[in-house]
Amino acid sequence: MEKGLGEVALPEKDANPAFDRLAAQIFDSHLRFHPIDGTWLGIHGAHDEELPDRCPETHEAELSTLHDFAHRLAEIREKHLTLERSVDLRLARGGIASRILMMQRRPQWREDPSSYVEDVVIGVYSLLIREWDSPAAKAKALLGRLRQVPDHLAQARARIKNPPSVFTEIAALSARGAAPFFDQTLITTLAAEFCLPLTESTSRAEFLTKLADEEYRRAKLIDGQQAAPRAIEHFPLVEVRS
């Protein structure tokens, strides 16, 4: 890891590129701990096949990383940055401080069953709605995440003890809402996606696409509680740059 920016008094001409490097490190670290957020942004790579790791060791590793970034951001001299970067700096400081506080007060890995359910649903859904270079790459990512689902949910059952009732209710609602999605919507969407590359039949592909749209609308009707796709939370640099 690079030396903290405050360890050396950087000349004004060096402060902006140094801040850009630190911002890139923060962004890359966030995507490493939260691979589904990368999918939402359409960033494909090494984490496409992964669900978040919610083990306590990873939780502590992310907290340690965030504390280090918070320290390094605190050492930056705002007056040496451009106006845009100074805004980014303030947002990053506040966002990371908020994230640290939330993780310390409510560790999701042991208190929030809904987070595990959302990992599964959003992890798969986000792969379906993003563009890919090839159907094979999308299929590989989908299979990678789907194979992790049984173990991911087993970990939730093993780790979560006496969660707040509201978190349990949200998890139950999310699971019920996900059932129609995995029942038919996922199947028909995949059939529509792979029909044209595999069969070269335009008419069949169009029929399956229409069927997939109908199944998606049906799933939305069944799940009256379904929320809009989530955005990345507690990471202002993404909000500003997107």
DAURZI-V73394 format. One record per residue. BURIAL is I if it has 24 or more other C-alpha atoms within 12 Angstrom, else O. Layout:
BURIAL / BURIAL
This chain:
O / O / O / I / I / O / O / O / O / O / O / O / O / O / I / I / O / I / I / I / O / I / I / O / O / I / I / I / I / I / I / I / I / I / I / I / I / I / I / I / I / O / O / I / O / O / I / I / I / I / I / I / I / I / I / O / O / O / I / O / O / I / I / O / I / I / I / I / I / I / O / I / I / I / I / I / I / I / O / I / I / O / O / O / I / I / O / I / I / I / I / I / I / O / I / I / I / O / I / I / O / O / I / O / O / O / I / I / I / I / I / I / I / I / I / I / I / I / I / I / I / I / I / I / I / I / I / I / O / I / O / O / O / O / O / O / O / I / I / I / I / I / O / O / I / I / O / I / I / O / O / I / I / O / I / I / O / O / O / I / O / O / I / O / O / O / I / I / O / I / I / I / O / I / I / I / I / I / I / I / I / I / O / O / I / I / I / I / I / I / I / I / I / I / O / O / O / O / O / O / O / O / O / O / I / O / O / I / I / O / I / I / I / O / I / I / O / O / I / O / O / O / O / O / O / I / O / O / O / O / O / I / O / I / I / I / I / I / O / O / O / O
